[in-house]
Amino acid sequence: MPEDKPARRKRPTIADVAKRAGVAPAIVSRALSPERRPVSREKRERVLKAAAELGYNQNPLARGLATNSLDMVAVIVNHITDLSDLDLFDPLLEAIQALGKQAVIIRVGNTEKIEDFLRNSAAFHVHAALVFSDFADAEGVRTLFHSDNVLMLNGRFDAKSAYITIDEAAGIREAVTRALERGAKTGALVTGRQTSLIEQARIQAYRDICAGAGLDLVQELQGDYSYASGLALARSIDGASLPDAIFCTSDAMAMGMMDGLRARDLLPPRDYRLYGFDAVVNANFNAFDISSIGFDRAELIHGISMFLKDPAGYRDHPEVHELRTRFVERSTG
């Protein structure tokens, strides 16, 4: 006869820890809380020893639900569809969970939606909020989540909010310089959503740097960061007077632009130079070996982690408040 399967080991509970430590369950909760709560050093040490012996680990999601907020991190985004989003959010969620916290993704598509959300959402607390959405402002997020622990990553910070910004100009200057070195005299700029303060700054940086360097931007086209918009906008590029360089403010648009022009037998770098933005991993495939501009996402996640660990002390670390972009040379530039 087949042997009986061994019984699954029961997960230890707070009651089990309390029994081994010789304290009440309430003392265990206080001793293991990430917040400073009244419990003697001797009892705390007994609880920690008992928890270690039993292999007891608190479930941060259950703990957050039980306390109506503790260790929950709100991540406010427009959407998660662009290639740069995919590059960022998986390691970001991993980093949040490594801190014993749980992420709550809040998707905001446009201004009307976030206003509706602010008006109709249930009142609840989170440990902190990370704001990527173009449309969310710092004061509104603080009001929504009843928390001052707000990290603004969309450029819409105020005096009370923490922030991380991107030095757009550094990488753009390198890319424009490289285009000029390769003989470019004219350029086209393919942009994304201009509702974004970050995008507005990026566009202005391109205009200023190209003007200062003597590269004539002869055409500006607006997309939405997507491959589809780059593909569609390729039809607006005149093959007879093809710009020497095409600068796209996202890699996905650069891929679409490349495919759209490839269908007309216009190839980089033979016929024009092509530059994307975000330096995503997928832009390094053989079919899309696109020169790009980006920043170190590990540095961004490090800065976010520092904020989540110690929101009050984050302002004392100005070295993580701004990230510098760099030019990533690939075959199209």
N, C-alpha and C positions, 0 to 999 in steps of 0.2 A: 504494500500500500504506500502511496506517496506520503512523505512526511508532512505534518502540519506546518503551515507557514508560521514563522515566529510572529508573535503579536507585535504590532507597531508600538514603539515606545511612546508613551504619553508625553506630550509637551509639558514641561514644568510650568506651574502657574505662580502668581503672586502668593497665593495661599501656601504653596509648597515652600517657597523661599521664606515666608514668614515663619512657618513651622520649624524649619531648620535653623533659622537665625534666632528663634525664641522671641519674636516680636510680633506686634499686631500687623495685619496687612496694610493698614494705613501708614505705618512707619516705613514699610517697604516702598510704597508709592512715593513717599517724600524722599527717601534716600536715593532712589533711582531717577528722580525727576531731574531734567536738565536745568530747571530753575532752582535758585537757592531757596530751600524750604526748611523750616525749623526741625532739626533732628540732631541728636548728639553725635559727636565724632565716633564714639565707641559703638553705637548702634549702627551708624552708617557703615563702618568697617565690617561689622558682623553680617549685615545685609549683602554687601559687595562680595564677601567671602562665600556666603551661602549661594548667591546667584551664580558665581563662577563655578562652584562645585556641582551645581545642578545643571549647568549649561543653559541658564535662563537668559533670554534676550528679549527685551521689550519690542513689540511690534510698533514701529513709529506711526504707521497708518492708523492702527486701532487706538493708540494713545492720542493721536491728533483728533480723531472723531470723538473720543470720550471727553476731551477737554474743550471741544468746539474750536480748536485752532492750533494747538501746540505743534510746532515743527512742520506745519503746512507752508509751502512756498507757492505763491501764485505766480504763474508765468503768463504774461499778457502779450499776445501776438496778434498780428493781422491774420495770418494763416501760416501753415507749414507746408509749402509746396515747392518753393524754389530750391535749387541745388545747394545754395549756401545755407538754407535752413537745415537741410538734411545733414550737412557737414557739421553744423553747430549743435543742434538740439539733442542728438543721441549722447555725445559725451557730456553735455550739460546736465541732462537728466541723471546720468550715471554719477556725476560729481555731487549732485544734490542728494541722491540716495546714499552715497558714501558718507555724507555728513549726518546720516540718521534722520533725514527729512524726506518729505514726500511732495512731489510737484503736482499742482493743479493747473492744467492748461486752460486758459480762457482765450477763446478765439474771437477777435473783433474784426469785422470786415470793413466797416466804414464809420463815419462820424455818428450817423443816426443810431447805429447799433450800440455804440458805447454809451450814448446818452440814454437810450432805453435801458441798458444794463444797469447804469448808475441809478436810474429812477426805480427800477423794478426788482433789483436783486435783494435777496435776503441778507440781513445784517449778520456778518460773521467775521471772525478774526483770523489772520494768518500770521505766521512768524515773520514773513517778509514778502515783498512783491518785486518781481523783476519785470520791467516794462520795456518791451520791444516794439509794441504797436505804435504806428505813426500818430494815432488819434488820442492816445491817453495822456493826460497831463498829471503832474505830480500831485497837485492838491486833490483832484478827483479821485486818484488812486488811494491816497491817504484816507479820504472820507469813506470810500467804499469798504476798505478793509480795516478801518479803525486802528491804523498802525502808522507810525512814522518810519518804519523800516522799509523804505521804498528806494530801489536802485533804478535810476532812469538810464536806459540804454538807447533812447530814441532822440536825444538832443533836447527834450522838453523838460529839463530839470529846473528847479528853483533853489532859493537859498536854503530851504529846509531839507532838500532831498540829496542823497548820494547819487553819484553818476559815474559813468565811464564813457568817454568820447573817443573818436577815432581821428587821428591826424591824417586826413585825406590827402593833403597836398604833397606829403613826402613821396609816396609811391607814384602819384600822378606825374610829378616833376621828373622822376626817373624814366617813366614810360615815354613822356614827350621828348625828353632828351635822347632816348634811344631811337625814336622815330626820326628825329632830325639827323642823327648820326647815319641813319640808313637812307638819307636823301629825301625824306618827306618834306613837302612844302605846304600841302593842303590837307585838311582833315574833316571828318564828319563826327558828330557826337550823337550817340544813341542813348537816350535817357530813360529812367523809370518813373515811378509815381512822384510827382512834384508836390504832393501833399506832405511828403516826408521832409523834415528839417535836415536830416542827414543827406538826403538826395539833393536838396537845394544847395547845401554846402559843397557837395561833390561837383555839381554842375558848375557852380561859380568858380571852383578851383580849376576845373578844366579850362574855362573861358580865360581866367586871369593868367594861368601858366602858359597856355598856348599863345595868347597875345604878347606876353612878355618875352617868349622865346622866338617869336616871329613865325609861328606855324598858323596859317590862316584857316580858321574853322568856317568852311564854306556852307555847311549844312548841319542843322539840328533836327533830330527826329525823336518823338516821344513814344515810348512803349510802356510796359508794365513789369519789367524784369523777366518776363517769361520767354521761353524758346519760341512760342507761337508769335509773340509780338516782334521778335527779331526777324523771324522768317517773313512775316508780312511786310515789315519795313524795308526789307531788302529790295522790294519792288520799287521803292522810292529812290534808290541809288542809281544815278545815271551812269550806265556803263561807258558812255562816250566821254564823260568828264569825271571818271572815277576818282574820288579823293585818294591821296597817297596813303592815308592812314584812317582807320575807322576805330573810334574809341567807344566802347559800350560800357554802361555803368553796372552791368551784371554779366557773369559768364554765360548764363542761360541765353540772354539776348545775343551775345556774341556767337554762340553756337547756331542759333537760328539765322543770324545774318550770314554766317559762313555757308550754311546749307543753301540759303536763298540765292546767294551769289554763285555758289558752286554749280547750281542748276543752269546758270548762264555761262558756265566755263570761265568764271572769274575766281582765281584761287590765290590765297595768301601763302607765302609772301611774294609770289611771282608778280601778281597784279596789284596788290595793295597790302598794307600792313594792318593787322587786326589785333586789338587789345581788349580784353575783358576786365572784369572787376570781381573780386572775392577770392580768386585763386583756389577754386574748389577742386577737390580731388578728381571729379569726373571731367574736368576740362583738360586733364592730362592724358586722356585716352588717345590712342593713335589717330583716330578720326577727328579729334578735336584737341590738338596739341596747342592750345591757345595761350599766348602770352597774356599775363594778367597782373593785377594789383591786389594785394591782400595783406592781412595782418595775421599774427600768430594766434589761432583760436585757443591754444593752451594758455596763453597769457590772459585772454579774456576770461576763461573759465577760472583761472587762478584768482583774478580780481573779484569775480562774483563769489567764489568760495570764501575769500577773505571777508567780504561783506556779510555773508550768511553766518560765518562763525562769530563775528563781532561787529554788528552794525554800528554801535556807538563809537568804536575805535577806528572805524574805516577811514574817517577823515584825516587821521594821522598818517596815512600812507599815500601821499600824493603821487608816488611813482606808479600806482596802478590805475590812476584816474584817466589817463590818456594812453592809447595804443598807437604805435607808429606803423603806417602802411609801408610796404616795400614792393618793388617791381620783381615779378617772377618771369624770367625770360624762357619762352618756349619757341616753337618753330614759326609761329605766325607773325612774330614781331621782329 
